[in-house]
Amino acid sequence: MKSKGFTLVEVLGVIMILSALVVIVFPGVINSVKNKSKDVDETTESLVLSAAKLYVSENSSSFKERRKNVYCVSLSELKEKEYLTLPVEMQYTKEDITDKKTVRITYNIGFNYELVNNNECTPYELYYDPLLNGSDPDLMDGLTPVKYDEENKSWVIANPTEIWYDYENQEWANAVILSENGKNKHEGDSLKLPTTNNDFNSSDVLAMFVWIPRFSYTIKSQYGVRLDGGSKPSQSTPGAIDIKFVSKYIKDNGKATYDGKTPKEWYTHPAFTFGFDELSGIWVGKFETSHTTLGKSTNDLNCIDETCENADGIRILPNVQSLRNNNVSNFFFVSRSLSRDGNPFGINSSITDPHMMKNSEWGAVAYLSQSEYGKYGNSDYTGVNKEVYKNDSSSYYTGRSSGKPGVGGFSAEGTCKYYEEKPTSEQSRTEGTGSCGPGASTTGNVYGIYDMSGGANEFVMGNYSDIVGSSNFQETFLSIESNKKYYDKYTITTISECSNEECKGHALSETRGWYGDYTSFVSTSNPWFRRGGVYNITEGAGVFSPDCNDGGNSGNNSFRIVFAPIT
């Protein structure tokens, strides 16, 4: 009997069926294998990144929490340090990637980890000063570091990976917000600043800021300590406030005063606690605030909330007239409006909280100035000249100086500009040592903060018992919980009572009468603090002089802006 075979037609039919099955089934099999490979490779990557995180955690001193820092840790290094015990293979392909891959670690708000090829990671680390103990400047988006070129008397763009600040030598960190003109500038280029009040548009800079690092302080006895070992400090010639810089993870709670020779009872300054956030420092406007067009008539800012478009004209620059003639609420809301969408400063509100200066923040600058790291520690000045000189410009030009401490007299332009080392030939300084213009700075050189003595009175957000006065805030504004981080509240009525937690670090009772500065205190009728005094007074002008007002508009009241970096 013959065996039955397949006909040609039947064979072709089987082939067609098998071909159809391949078309339908095989891609699914391939995709399943690919997805399985992806799952396995993601698992491998997850294990590698976990090893890198453990490495960073156990070697934290080598990984500074500085925005913009980039670190590169190769897999071979992790294996060498035994954070990985075996060569790293992709489990599906069995490819050994130990010598091919690197973990790129960047810091923004926390560390971020990414597995990349070795040639895709370039380390970048901002300059770090061990003296500051982790409170180094936070270069947020939009801020450009600068240094001063003494020879050419100009500010130049600095390299942030090299030394650009030195607090031990009273060179506080300065940074600027560049204008459209300045955005084509590069490292080492000089920056043009205004020379007159009508020179805003040609400036390369919109605003200048100075970094106040987080610190703890303590004061020996009543008037500090003489750094030069001279006679006992007095009100007219007070000594230094002891300062130590600390990271945002340190919060000392001592009494803030001590007797004897060794500083103790450290207290972390309250300016660095901002609501629920502990700050590594704050950026403070280098000069009194100005505006390109407004501030000439009563409440012309017309800012009633945090969306005020008139904030676009805000400037913080030397040689221009300060913004005045507005009440406290206008000053506050124009400051807050710097963070609205599309603001010209480029502020990212998720990492930066711009606001009107608080009284405690004023105190932080004053205390640092009266330390070995501020003008008091600057050996170019002796005796009464260690006091910050007064801005004596009756036209309220920013960054001006009388060239003398605690004196009367004034002129329209002021005796010296912020960088001028000597007064004009018509007006000579007869006392002490130091420079005329820089003497009005909190460092005794161009790196400090200006206009904190004289110029215009500066409203600060320091208030008595939530009384709005003539500030034009709504009655409920100060009692809203989310607004409380923006002001200091006082429930006492006299400076002699001001010795509790409400007043520590605020340059009130602890420094009362230093350099002979006049003092007054907020009350029901005058619920808002003003600081610094005016160009034409003596005892009422000074970094340690508190005054008070009802919060209404005035031709001699200005304000200052602060950035709180949220990290």
C-alpha positions as CSV (number, residue, x, y, z in Angstrom):
1,M,0.0,0.0,0.0
2,K,1.3,3.3,-0.9
3,S,1.8,5.9,2.1
4,K,-0.2,9.1,1.7
5,G,1.8,12.2,1.2
6,F,1.1,16.0,1.1
7,T,0.2,17.6,-2.1
8,L,1.9,20.8,-3.2
9,V,-1.3,22.8,-2.4
10,E,-1.4,21.4,1.1
11,V,2.3,22.3,1.8
12,L,1.8,25.8,0.5
13,G,-1.3,26.1,2.8
14,V,0.7,25.1,5.9
15,I,3.5,27.6,5.0
16,M,0.9,30.4,4.6
17,I,-0.6,29.5,8.0
18,L,2.8,29.5,9.7
19,S,3.8,32.8,8.1
20,A,0.6,34.3,9.4
21,L,1.3,33.1,12.9
22,V,4.8,34.5,12.8
23,V,3.4,37.9,11.7
24,I,0.9,37.9,14.5
25,V,2.8,36.2,17.4
26,F,6.5,37.0,16.9
27,P,6.4,40.8,17.4
28,G,4.6,40.2,20.6
29,V,7.3,37.8,21.7
30,I,10.0,40.3,20.7
31,N,8.2,43.2,22.6
32,S,7.8,41.0,25.6
33,V,11.6,40.2,25.6
34,K,12.4,43.9,25.1
35,N,10.1,45.0,27.9
36,K,11.6,42.3,30.2
37,S,15.1,43.6,29.2
38,K,14.0,47.2,30.0
39,D,12.6,46.1,33.4
40,V,15.8,44.3,34.3
41,D,18.0,47.2,33.1
42,E,15.9,49.7,35.2
43,T,16.4,47.5,38.2
44,T,20.2,47.5,37.6
45,E,20.2,51.3,37.3
46,S,18.1,51.6,40.5
47,L,20.6,49.5,42.4
48,V,23.5,51.6,41.1
49,L,21.8,54.9,42.0
50,S,21.0,53.5,45.5
51,A,24.7,52.8,45.9
52,A,25.6,56.3,44.8
53,K,23.1,57.8,47.3
54,L,24.7,55.8,50.2
55,Y,28.1,57.0,49.0
56,V,27.0,60.6,49.2
57,S,25.4,60.1,52.5
58,E,28.5,58.6,54.1
59,N,30.8,61.2,52.5
60,S,28.7,64.3,52.9
61,S,31.7,66.6,53.5
62,S,32.7,66.1,49.9
63,F,29.3,66.9,48.5
64,K,28.3,70.5,49.4
65,E,24.6,71.3,49.3
66,R,25.1,74.3,46.9
67,R,22.7,75.0,44.1
68,K,24.3,74.4,40.7
69,N,27.0,72.0,42.0
70,V,27.6,69.0,39.8
71,Y,29.5,65.9,41.0
72,C,30.6,62.8,39.0
73,V,31.0,59.4,40.6
74,S,32.0,56.6,38.3
75,L,30.8,53.1,38.7
76,S,34.4,52.0,38.9
77,E,34.9,54.3,41.9
78,L,31.8,52.9,43.6
79,K,33.2,49.4,43.0
80,E,36.7,50.4,44.3
81,K,35.1,51.9,47.4
82,E,33.0,48.7,47.8
83,Y,29.7,50.4,47.4
84,L,29.3,48.0,44.5
85,T,30.8,44.5,45.1
86,L,30.7,43.0,41.6
87,P,31.1,44.3,38.1
88,V,27.9,46.0,36.9
89,E,26.3,44.1,34.1
90,M,23.0,44.8,32.2
91,Q,21.2,41.6,33.0
92,Y,19.6,41.0,29.6
93,T,22.6,41.9,27.4
94,K,25.2,40.8,29.9
95,E,27.2,44.0,29.0
96,D,29.7,45.1,31.6
97,I,29.2,48.8,32.1
98,T,31.4,49.3,35.2
99,D,34.0,51.3,33.3
100,K,31.6,53.0,30.9
101,K,29.1,54.7,33.2
102,T,29.0,57.5,35.8
103,V,26.4,58.8,38.2
104,R,25.9,62.5,37.6
105,I,24.8,64.1,40.9
106,T,23.4,67.6,40.8
107,Y,22.1,69.8,43.7
108,N,19.1,72.0,43.4
109,I,16.6,71.4,46.2
110,G,18.2,68.2,47.3
111,F,20.5,65.9,45.3
112,N,19.4,64.4,42.0
113,Y,21.0,61.3,40.5
114,E,21.3,60.2,36.9
115,L,23.2,57.3,35.2
116,V,25.1,58.7,32.2
117,N,28.1,57.8,30.0
118,N,31.5,58.7,31.4
119,N,31.9,61.6,28.8
120,E,28.5,63.1,29.7
121,C,29.4,64.3,33.2
122,T,31.5,67.5,33.9
123,P,32.1,68.4,37.5
124,Y,31.1,71.9,38.6
125,E,31.6,73.1,42.2
126,L,31.0,76.6,43.5
127,Y,33.7,78.2,45.7
128,Y,33.3,77.1,49.3
129,D,34.8,79.0,52.3
130,P,35.3,76.7,55.4
131,L,34.9,79.8,57.7
132,L,31.2,79.9,56.8
133,N,30.5,76.3,57.9
134,G,28.0,75.7,55.1
135,S,26.3,79.1,55.0
136,D,28.0,80.1,51.7
137,P,26.0,82.2,49.2
138,D,23.1,80.6,47.4
139,L,23.4,81.6,43.8
140,M,19.7,81.3,42.8
141,D,18.5,81.6,39.3
142,G,19.0,85.1,38.0
143,L,21.9,86.1,40.4
144,T,25.3,86.7,38.9
145,P,28.4,86.9,41.2
146,V,30.6,90.0,41.0
147,K,33.9,91.3,42.3
148,Y,35.2,94.9,42.5
149,D,38.0,96.0,40.2
150,E,39.9,98.5,42.4
151,E,42.0,99.8,39.5
152,N,39.2,100.6,37.2
153,K,36.6,101.4,40.0
154,S,34.1,99.0,38.5
155,W,32.2,95.8,39.2
156,V,33.1,92.8,37.1
157,I,31.5,89.4,36.6
158,A,33.2,86.9,38.8
159,N,34.0,83.2,38.4
160,P,31.9,81.5,41.1
161,T,34.2,78.5,41.2
162,E,37.1,80.7,42.4
163,I,37.4,83.0,45.4
164,W,34.9,85.8,45.0
165,Y,34.2,86.6,48.6
166,D,36.2,86.7,51.8
167,Y,34.3,87.4,55.1
168,E,37.5,87.1,57.1
169,N,38.7,90.3,55.3
170,Q,35.3,92.0,55.3
171,E,34.6,91.2,51.6
172,W,31.0,90.1,51.7
173,A,29.6,88.2,48.7
174,N,27.9,90.5,46.1
175,A,25.6,89.4,43.3
176,V,23.7,91.3,40.6
177,I,20.6,90.8,38.5
178,L,21.6,91.7,34.9
179,S,19.5,93.9,32.7
180,E,19.0,93.1,29.0
181,N,22.0,95.2,28.3
182,G,24.1,93.2,30.7
183,K,23.1,89.7,29.6
184,N,25.7,89.7,26.9
185,K,28.5,90.2,29.4
186,H,30.8,87.4,30.4
187,E,33.2,86.5,33.2
188,G,35.7,89.3,33.8
189,D,33.7,91.9,31.9
190,S,33.0,95.3,33.6
191,L,29.4,96.3,34.4
192,K,28.0,99.8,33.8
193,L,26.0,101.2,36.6
194,P,24.0,104.5,36.7
195,T,25.9,107.7,37.3
196,T,22.7,109.9,37.5
197,N,19.1,109.4,38.3
198,N,18.3,109.5,34.5
199,D,20.7,106.7,33.7
200,F,18.6,103.7,34.4
201,N,18.2,102.5,30.8
202,S,21.9,102.3,30.1
203,S,22.7,100.3,33.2
204,D,23.9,96.7,32.8
205,V,22.4,95.9,36.2
206,L,18.8,96.0,37.6
207,A,19.7,95.3,41.2
208,M,22.6,94.5,43.5
209,F,22.4,92.2,46.6
210,V,24.8,91.3,49.4
211,W,24.8,87.9,51.1
212,I,24.3,87.7,54.9
213,P,25.4,84.2,56.0
214,R,23.5,82.4,58.8
215,F,25.2,83.0,62.1
216,S,24.9,82.7,65.9
217,Y,25.9,85.5,68.1
218,T,26.7,86.4,71.7
219,I,27.5,89.8,73.3
220,K,30.0,90.3,76.1
221,S,28.5,92.3,78.9
222,Q,26.6,95.4,77.7
223,Y,28.8,96.9,75.0
224,G,30.6,94.0,73.3
225,V,34.4,93.4,73.3
226,R,37.3,95.4,72.0
227,L,39.1,93.5,69.4
228,D,42.2,95.7,69.7
229,G,42.5,95.1,73.4
230,G,41.9,98.8,74.2
231,S,39.9,100.4,77.0
232,K,36.6,99.1,78.1
233,P,33.8,99.6,75.5
234,S,31.3,102.3,76.1
235,Q,28.1,103.5,74.4
236,S,30.1,106.0,72.3
237,T,32.7,103.4,71.3
238,P,31.1,99.9,71.6
239,G,33.1,96.8,71.0
240,A,32.5,93.8,68.8
241,I,29.5,91.4,68.8
242,D,30.9,87.8,68.8
243,I,29.8,86.0,65.6
244,K,30.2,82.4,64.4
245,F,28.8,81.2,61.1
246,V,26.6,78.1,61.2
247,S,24.8,75.9,58.7
248,K,21.0,75.8,58.4
249,Y,21.1,72.6,60.5
250,I,22.4,74.4,63.5
251,K,20.1,76.4,65.8
252,D,21.7,77.6,69.1
253,N,19.4,78.7,71.9
254,G,21.7,80.3,74.5
255,K,21.1,83.6,76.3
256,A,23.1,85.6,73.7
257,T,25.1,87.3,76.4
258,Y,28.1,86.2,78.5
259,D,30.6,87.4,81.1
260,G,34.3,86.6,81.1
261,K,36.8,86.0,78.3
262,T,35.4,83.0,76.4
263,P,32.3,83.6,74.2
264,K,29.4,81.3,75.2
265,E,25.6,81.2,75.3
266,W,25.4,81.4,71.5
267,Y,22.0,82.2,70.0
268,T,21.2,81.7,66.3
269,H,20.0,84.9,64.8
270,P,16.2,84.9,64.2
271,A,16.5,86.5,60.7
272,F,17.4,83.0,59.4
273,T,14.2,81.4,60.5
274,F,11.6,82.3,57.8
275,G,8.3,80.8,58.7
276,F,8.9,77.0,58.8
277,D,12.1,77.3,56.8
278,E,15.6,77.5,58.2
279,L,17.8,79.5,55.9
280,S,21.5,79.3,55.2
281,G,21.5,83.1,54.7
282,I,19.6,86.0,53.0
283,W,20.3,88.3,50.1
284,V,19.9,91.9,51.2
285,G,19.5,94.9,48.8
286,K,22.9,96.7,48.7
287,F,21.2,100.1,48.5
288,E,17.9,101.7,49.4
289,T,15.3,100.7,46.8
290,S,14.7,102.9,43.8
291,H,12.2,103.1,40.9
292,T,12.7,104.2,37.3
293,T,9.6,106.5,37.3
294,L,7.6,106.3,40.5
295,G,8.1,107.5,44.1
296,K,7.6,111.1,43.4
297,S,4.0,111.6,44.5
298,T,1.8,110.2,47.2
299,N,1.2,106.4,47.1
300,D,1.9,106.4,43.3
301,L,3.1,102.7,43.4
302,N,-0.6,101.8,43.8
303,C,0.2,98.2,44.8
304,I,-2.7,96.5,46.6
305,D,-1.6,92.9,46.2
306,E,1.2,90.6,45.0
307,T,0.5,91.1,41.2
308,C,1.5,94.7,41.0
309,E,3.0,95.5,37.6
310,N,4.7,98.6,38.9
311,A,7.3,96.3,40.4
312,D,8.8,96.1,37.0
313,G,10.4,99.5,37.6
314,I,12.1,98.5,40.9
315,R,15.9,99.0,41.0
316,I,18.6,98.6,43.6
317,L,21.5,100.6,42.4
318,P,24.0,103.4,43.5
319,N,23.8,107.1,42.4
320,V,20.0,107.2,42.0
321,Q,17.3,108.6,44.2
322,S,15.5,106.2,46.6
323,L,11.9,105.3,46.2
324,R,9.8,107.3,48.7
325,N,6.3,108.9,49.2
326,N,4.5,105.6,49.7
327,N,3.0,103.8,52.7
328,V,4.1,100.5,54.2
329,S,1.6,98.3,52.3
330,N,2.7,99.8,48.9
331,F,6.4,99.0,49.8
332,F,5.4,95.5,51.0
333,F,3.3,94.5,48.0
334,V,5.7,95.9,45.4
335,S,8.4,93.8,47.0
336,R,6.3,90.7,46.9
337,S,5.3,91.4,43.3
338,L,8.9,90.8,42.2
339,S,8.0,87.1,42.2
340,R,5.0,87.2,40.0
341,D,5.0,85.4,36.6
342,G,7.0,87.2,34.0
343,N,8.8,89.5,36.5
344,P,11.9,91.2,35.0
345,F,14.2,90.0,37.8
346,G,13.7,86.4,36.7
347,I,12.7,85.4,40.2
348,N,11.5,81.8,40.6
349,S,9.0,81.9,43.4
350,S,9.4,78.2,44.1
351,I,12.9,78.7,45.3
352,T,13.0,82.4,46.2
353,D,10.8,84.5,48.5
354,P,11.3,88.2,47.9
355,H,9.9,90.5,50.5
356,M,10.3,93.8,52.3
357,M,13.0,93.8,54.9
358,K,11.9,92.7,58.4
359,N,13.2,94.4,61.6
360,S,15.0,91.2,62.6
361,E,16.7,91.1,59.2
362,W,17.9,94.7,59.7
363,G,19.3,93.5,63.0
364,A,21.2,90.7,61.3
365,V,23.0,93.1,59.0
366,A,23.8,95.5,61.9
367,Y,25.2,92.8,64.1
368,L,27.4,91.4,61.4
369,S,28.7,94.9,60.7
370,Q,29.6,95.2,64.4
371,S,31.7,92.0,64.4
372,E,35.2,91.2,63.3
373,Y,33.8,90.3,59.9
374,G,32.2,93.8,59.4
375,K,33.3,97.4,59.6
376,Y,34.2,97.0,63.2
377,G,36.8,94.5,62.3
378,N,38.2,96.6,59.5
379,S,41.6,97.8,60.6
380,D,41.4,100.9,58.3
381,Y,39.1,102.5,60.9
382,T,39.7,103.3,64.5
383,G,37.8,104.6,67.5
384,V,34.6,106.4,66.6
385,N,35.2,105.9,62.9
386,K,34.2,102.2,63.3
387,E,30.6,103.5,63.2
388,V,29.0,103.2,59.8
389,Y,29.1,106.7,58.2
390,K,25.9,108.6,57.4
391,N,24.5,109.1,53.9
392,D,24.3,112.9,53.9
393,S,22.6,113.5,50.5
394,S,19.5,115.7,51.0
395,S,18.4,114.6,47.5
396,Y,18.3,111.0,48.7
397,Y,20.9,109.7,46.3
398,T,21.9,106.1,47.2
399,G,25.4,105.0,48.2
400,R,26.5,108.4,49.4
401,S,28.6,109.2,52.5
402,S,29.3,112.2,54.8
403,G,32.8,110.9,55.3
404,K,32.4,111.2,59.1
405,P,30.6,109.3,61.9
406,G,27.7,110.9,63.7
407,V,28.0,114.4,62.4
408,G,25.5,117.1,61.3
409,G,25.5,118.8,58.0
410,F,24.4,117.6,54.5
411,S,24.5,118.5,50.9
412,A,22.3,117.7,47.9
413,E,24.7,115.2,46.3
414,G,26.3,114.0,49.5
415,T,30.0,114.4,50.3
416,C,31.3,111.1,48.6
417,K,30.1,108.4,46.3
418,Y,30.2,104.8,47.5
419,Y,33.6,104.0,46.1
420,E,35.4,107.4,46.6
421,E,38.2,107.1,49.1
422,K,38.5,110.8,49.9
423,P,36.0,113.6,50.3
424,T,35.9,116.6,47.9
425,S,38.4,119.4,48.4
426,E,35.8,121.7,49.9
427,Q,34.8,119.2,52.6
428,S,37.5,117.4,54.5
429,R,37.2,114.7,57.1
430,T,39.2,115.8,60.2
431,E,38.8,112.7,62.4
432,G,40.3,109.2,62.4
433,T,41.2,106.9,59.6
434,G,39.5,105.1,56.7
435,S,37.9,106.0,53.4
436,C,35.1,108.5,52.8
437,G,32.7,106.6,50.5
438,P,33.4,103.0,51.7
439,G,33.1,104.3,55.3
440,A,29.3,104.4,54.8
441,S,29.3,100.6,54.1
442,T,28.7,97.9,56.7
443,T,32.2,96.5,55.9
444,G,34.2,99.8,55.5
445,N,34.8,98.8,51.9
446,V,32.7,98.6,48.7
447,Y,31.6,95.0,49.5
448,G,29.2,95.9,52.3
449,I,25.6,97.4,52.4
450,Y,25.0,101.1,52.1
451,D,22.4,103.7,53.2
452,M,21.8,102.0,56.6
453,S,22.7,105.3,58.3
454,G,21.1,108.5,57.0
455,G,19.7,108.9,53.5
456,A,16.0,108.2,53.9
457,N,14.3,106.6,56.9
458,E,13.7,102.9,56.0
459,F,10.4,101.3,56.9
460,V,10.9,97.7,58.0
461,M,8.3,95.0,58.7
462,G,8.2,95.3,62.4
463,N,4.8,96.0,63.9
464,Y,3.1,96.5,67.3
465,S,0.2,94.1,68.1
466,D,-1.1,93.8,64.5
467,I,-2.2,97.4,64.4
468,V,-2.2,98.5,60.7
469,G,-2.1,102.3,61.5
470,S,-1.9,104.3,58.2
471,S,-0.1,101.5,56.4
472,N,-3.3,100.8,54.3
473,F,-3.1,97.0,55.0
474,Q,-6.5,95.5,55.5
475,E,-7.3,94.9,59.2
476,T,-7.0,91.2,58.8
477,F,-3.8,91.1,56.8
478,L,-1.4,90.8,59.8
479,S,-3.4,88.1,61.5
480,I,-3.4,85.7,58.6
481,E,-1.1,82.8,59.5
482,S,0.7,82.6,56.1
483,N,1.6,86.3,56.3
484,K,3.3,86.1,59.7
485,K,6.7,85.1,58.3
486,Y,6.8,88.5,56.6
487,Y,6.9,90.7,59.7
488,D,8.1,90.8,63.3
489,K,5.4,91.3,65.9
490,Y,5.9,93.1,69.2
491,T,3.6,93.0,72.1
492,I,5.5,95.3,74.5
493,T,5.5,99.1,74.5
494,T,8.9,100.1,75.7
495,I,12.5,99.2,74.7
496,S,13.4,98.6,78.4
497,E,11.0,95.7,78.4
498,C,12.4,94.3,75.1
499,S,14.7,91.6,76.6
500,N,12.8,88.5,75.6
501,E,12.6,86.3,72.5
502,E,10.6,89.1,70.7
503,C,13.7,91.3,70.6
504,K,16.8,89.1,70.5
505,G,19.0,90.0,67.5
506,H,16.7,92.9,66.5
507,A,19.2,95.7,67.3
508,L,16.9,97.1,70.0
509,S,17.5,96.5,73.7
510,E,20.8,94.6,73.2
511,T,22.4,97.5,71.4
512,R,20.5,100.4,72.9
513,G,22.3,103.6,72.6
514,W,25.4,102.2,70.8
515,Y,27.3,105.0,69.1
516,G,24.9,107.4,70.9
517,D,22.1,106.4,68.5
518,Y,18.6,107.7,69.4
519,T,16.0,105.0,70.2
520,S,12.2,104.9,70.3
521,F,9.7,102.1,70.3
522,V,6.5,101.1,68.5
523,S,3.2,101.8,70.1
524,T,-0.6,102.0,69.4
525,S,-0.3,105.3,67.7
526,N,3.0,104.5,65.9
527,P,2.9,100.8,65.2
528,W,5.6,100.5,62.5
529,F,9.4,100.5,62.9
530,R,11.7,102.7,60.8
531,R,15.5,102.3,60.8
532,G,18.6,104.2,60.0
533,G,17.5,107.8,60.4
534,V,17.6,110.6,57.9
535,Y,20.4,112.5,56.2
536,N,20.1,115.7,58.3
537,I,20.1,114.3,61.8
538,T,22.9,113.1,64.1
539,E,21.8,110.9,67.1
540,G,18.8,109.6,65.1
541,A,21.0,108.3,62.2
542,G,22.8,105.0,62.6
543,V,22.4,101.2,62.1
544,F,21.5,100.9,65.8
545,S,18.8,103.6,65.8
546,P,15.2,102.4,65.9
547,D,12.4,104.9,65.3
548,C,8.6,104.4,64.8
549,N,5.8,105.8,62.6
550,D,2.1,105.2,61.8
551,G,3.1,103.6,58.5
552,G,1.8,106.3,56.2
553,N,3.4,107.9,53.2
554,S,6.2,110.4,53.7
555,G,8.8,112.1,51.5
556,N,11.6,110.8,53.7
557,N,10.6,107.1,54.1
558,S,12.0,104.4,51.9
559,F,12.5,100.6,52.3
560,R,14.8,97.7,51.4
561,I,14.3,94.4,49.7
562,V,15.4,90.9,50.9
563,F,15.5,87.6,49.1
564,A,15.0,84.4,51.2
565,P,16.4,81.4,49.3
566,I,14.1,78.4,50.0
567,T,16.2,75.2,49.8
